[in-house]
Amino acid sequence: MSTQRMLVSVMTTFLMCLGTASADNRTATTIGPVLGGHLFQPLVGHQMPFVMSSTRLTLGGGITSNLKLPIVRIGERIVLAPEGSLAFIATGAEHEQRIKEWLSVYVGVDVVGRLGTDVKALLSQGVNAVTSFDLGWKVRAYQSERVLLTMSLDLVNGSVTTVDVDRWVRGIIDSGGVTDANPLVDTKPTITAGLAAHCAYAVSPAIGLMATVSGVYGESAIRGGASQIFLNAGANVNVDMLPLVGVPVATTVGMLYRQNPSVDDASTRSDALVVSLRIGTTVSNHFSLGVQLNAQNGEIGNGTHVLAIGGAVDMRFYY
């Protein structure tokens, strides 16, 4: 047997041993998102229904391609910008602390930056940075061997900072100079409060389902307009390969609809539909590491719709 084959054999055996130990311990522990012998996997943007102590760290980004840009006018001159692209980067952190077996509190911060990758896109779409600070409480309403229902109250205080080059240049031309009424950098606050219901169902040790629905009231600086009520909903299915073939790898597919774009949807100004795929490890129910791919469809303003493709590395620590 060659050296490479020996290394592959040793690594496979090691992972299967770790996976077997993890599978044996799942039914006898309360650490991590375990229900009915199934270790549930998280998705960035989807809130988990479990009342537990955990820490989340996320770093991601993405890009849009073949973006149809509107015509930009500077004075009497027309700058044609038929196509361009936008790039964005996102980072976030959150900590949830279980106070009682049925109650937890969590705080988090998320930051998303977006800018045009060329001069035409930069003039048309500018630069945007969105920051949100989250505070929430989660209460367990019902739990059986395979079903978990929880409710949460979420408060979000955010701000949207925009560098709109096109609007700024237009203002200079119209007013004949730089004025305080025409700032290059514009910052808008946003405050929302929401009530959500979450559900987890363990079909088997290998398959788990999660769903959430929420109502949010407040002002959305991303979308603009007066305060109103928004509805959001999402669901995902998780398949753990450990109970099936002894390999500690899980695949999660989910869909999320947000009527009120959040900080995760800084590239949109309309209803956002996000489809996600995550591949992560299930070696331990104390730790989760996964790579997630997202496809998002929405409007970025001026009636322009885009398809944004992105990815993220997500780490969770369970205590």
Buried (B, 14 or more C-beta within 10 A) or exposed (E): EEEEEEEEEEEEEEBBEBBEEBBEBBEEEEBBBBBBBBBBBBBBBBBBBBBBBBBBBBBBBBBBEEBEBBEBEBEEEEBEBEEBBBBBBBBBBBBBBBEEEEBBEBEBBBBBBBBBBBEBBBBBBBBBBBBBBBEBBBBBEEBEEBEBBBBBEBBBBBBBBBBBBBBBBBBBEEEEEEEEEBBBEBEBEBBBEBEBBBBBBBBBBBBBBBBBBBBBBBBBBBBEEEEEEBBBBBBBBBBBBBBEEBBBBBBBBBBBBBBBBBBBBBBBBBBBBBEBBBEBBBBBBBEBBBEBBBBBBBBBBEEBEBEBEBBBEBBBBBE
